[in-house]
């Protein structure tokens, strides 16, 4: 058994409606890890090796078991939940690492509670400007899909689920169908891990909250007041438009953008070490 597994400690945080469940691992500077989705379970174990040298707090966000499955599913509640993780683990301020939607949530946390965020590492994030690249992301995933995948998605679009169980099964199938397009070479994508779970009842309202925030358009202005160091790491071959990462980095007073060569949306897969390198640069800048 490796040292990382031995050092993993259970994490449970009391929040309205129940608990957030996760793990605290490693040692060093505090690091809050926010997974993407939204409305999937924590998958940070896929890139846990990138977190070496940090005291990482990782949890499944509200909406998916084993964490609380009740709402509200809003940006405000997700930010409040993240603050609760810090509060109940006596962390005054942490570097925050977010991937995809988790990167967007990290920015919302920095905007709404800047005193709790020392620095940001944004791994192929949903952007802070406009729709964050969502439209381009969806279009590129569709372009990368095989004809068989597109046909199955069309069938699912016409399906009317008759139970919560069927809705969850359909949502998971959508995830599995989109999965290859997240990688630089879809035909070489690894299998979808069996541990993935999706809750459509949490996905839709959370996505609506993101759309409302995008329509308000106030996030870039709020982030211009965040003075901590920011590292944005974007995949060269990600389905998210590069412009989303570029415009996001441009918002901050002290941000650096790195394009990970040959990497897709899950940048650690094709460019291993790129997230750890970004964390190391942040640590140096904080020092």
Buried (B, 14 or more C-beta within 10 A) or exposed (E): EEEBEEEBEEBEBEBEBBBBBBBBBBEEBBBBBBBBBBBBBBBBBBBBBBBBBBBBBBBBBBBBEBBBBBBBBBBEBBBBBBBBBBEBBEBEBBBBBBBBBBBBBBBBBBBBBBEBBBBBBBBBBBBBBBBBBBEBBEEBBBEBBEEEBEEBBEEEEEEEBEEEEEBBBBBBBBBBBBBBBBBBEBEEBEEBEEEBBBBBBBBBBBBEBBEEBBEEEEBBEBBEEBEBBBBBBBBBBBBBBBBBBBBBBEBBEEBBBBBBEEBBBBBBBBBBEBBBBBBBBBBEBEE
